Amino acid sequence: MGAPLPSPDDAREFSRRLRAWFRRNARDLPWRRTRDAYHVLVSELMLQQTQVSRVLDYYDRFLARFPDLESLSRARESQVLAQWSGLGYYARARNLHKLARHVVREAPAAYGGALPSAPEALRALPGVGAYTAGAVASFAYEQRAALVDTNVARVLQRAFAPRLNVKRARDLTRLWAIAEAILPRTGRAVWVHNQALMELGALVCTARVKHCRKCPVRRVCKTEDRESGLR
């Protein structure tokens, strides 16, 4: 059956503390200053398996060359790959190019030349998985959508379900359910909540070190409770 879902009280307390911490400690990243769905998508694809510091070198240059889906759809694949050169994992660039052509050229009646806002519709597009769909839906459209990447899975597992294994498919499915259960009520709050989850995993609840003394949600963290009980 897996770990139980957080109670409504625990979910609210976790999100409240998390969002308050984020407002004080968030890094100023360019993709956090936009609600343009295409720009958000570009950042999310670039950030897959790539450090933020490297993406910062590419994000603005790529958007200066291809500022919207229309310009990207008109480009040749070789031009897109040239602009992506050095960032690696080139399937991301190819899928982004295919997506632009599909939305703008192949199915303009269905999309109106713009990315859809619903996670389910986003997932139907080339190269868009569950995480990326949730990210675009919540960060661009302020939809009440969950997202779980490596950092978020680690945070949720440590905070709510220490016995789960993030590398096991059924346990990852349970972590998605936990992510859904702790979403705030409004889309605007979800934007902050999801950004904060990712930031906590990147800066505090990291893979190598758990900086528990700095963690804003340690009072509601089950891993912290378990480890304190062992001392």
Residue pairs with C-beta under 8 A, 6 or more apart in sequence:
2 161
2 164
2 170
2 171
2 174
2 177
3 160
3 161
3 163
3 164
3 174
3 178
5 177
5 178
5 181
6 14
6 160
6 178
6 181
6 182
10 160
10 220
11 181
11 182
13 219
13 220
14 159
14 182
14 217
14 220
15 182
15 183
15 184
15 189
15 193
17 216
17 217
17 219
17 220
18 193
18 196
18 197
18 200
18 216
18 217
19 184
19 189
19 192
19 193
19 196
20 216
21 196
21 200
21 216
21 217
22 192
22 195
22 196
22 199
22 200
23 192
25 199
25 203
26 32
26 195
26 196
26 199
27 52
27 199
27 203
29 52
29 56
30 43
30 56
30 59
30 60
31 39
31 40
31 42
31 43
31 44
31 59
31 139
32 195
34 40
34 140
35 139
35 140
35 141
35 142
36 140
37 114
37 115
37 117
37 136
37 140
37 141
38 68
38 69
38 72
38 115
39 63
40 135
40 136
40 139
40 140
41 96
41 99
41 115
41 128
41 132
41 136
41 140
42 59
42 62
42 63
42 96
43 55
43 59
44 131
44 132
44 135
44 136
44 139
45 92
45 93
45 95
45 96
45 127
45 132
46 55
46 58
46 59
46 62
46 87
46 92
47 55
48 89
48 92
48 132
49 88
49 89
50 87
50 88
50 89
52 202
54 87
55 87
58 84
58 86
58 87
61 83
62 83
62 84
65 71
65 83
66 72
66 75
66 80
66 83
69 100
69 103
69 104
69 113
69 114
69 115
70 100
70 104
70 113
72 80
72 96
72 97
72 100
73 97
73 100
73 101
73 103
73 104
73 105
75 97
77 94
77 97
80 93
80 94
80 96
80 97
81 90
81 93
81 94
83 93
84 90
84 92
84 93
87 93
91 127
92 127
94 127
95 126
95 127
95 128
96 127
98 126
98 127
99 125
99 126
99 127
99 128
102 125
102 126
103 111
103 113
103 114
103 115
103 125
104 111
104 113
115 122
115 125
115 136
115 140
116 122
117 137
117 140
117 141
117 143
118 137
118 143
119 130
119 133
119 134
119 137
119 143
119 145
120 133
122 128
122 132
122 133
122 136
122 137
123 129
123 130
123 133
128 136
130 147
130 148
130 176
131 147
131 148
131 149
133 145
134 145
134 146
134 147
134 148
134 194
135 147
135 194
137 143
137 145
138 144
138 145
138 147
138 187
138 190
138 191
138 194
139 191
139 194
139 195
141 187
142 187
142 188
142 190
142 191
143 187
143 190
144 183
144 184
144 185
144 186
144 187
144 190
145 183
145 190
146 176
146 179
146 180
146 183
146 194
147 179
147 194
147 197
147 198
148 156
148 172
148 175
148 176
148 179
149 198
150 166
150 201
150 207
151 197
151 198
151 200
151 201
151 202
151 205
152 179
152 197
152 198
152 201
153 166
153 172
153 175
154 166
154 201
154 205
154 207
155 197
155 200
155 201
155 205
156 175
156 178
156 179
156 182
156 197
157 164
157 166
157 171
157 175
158 205
158 210
158 221
158 222
158 223
159 205
159 217
159 220
159 221
159 222
159 223
160 178
160 182
160 222
161 171
161 174
161 175
161 178
161 222
162 222
162 223
162 226
164 171
164 174
164 175
165 171
166 172
166 175
179 197
182 193
183 190
183 193
184 190
184 193
200 215
200 216
200 217
204 211
204 214
204 215
204 216
205 211
205 215
210 223
212 218
212 221
212 224
215 221
215 224
218 224
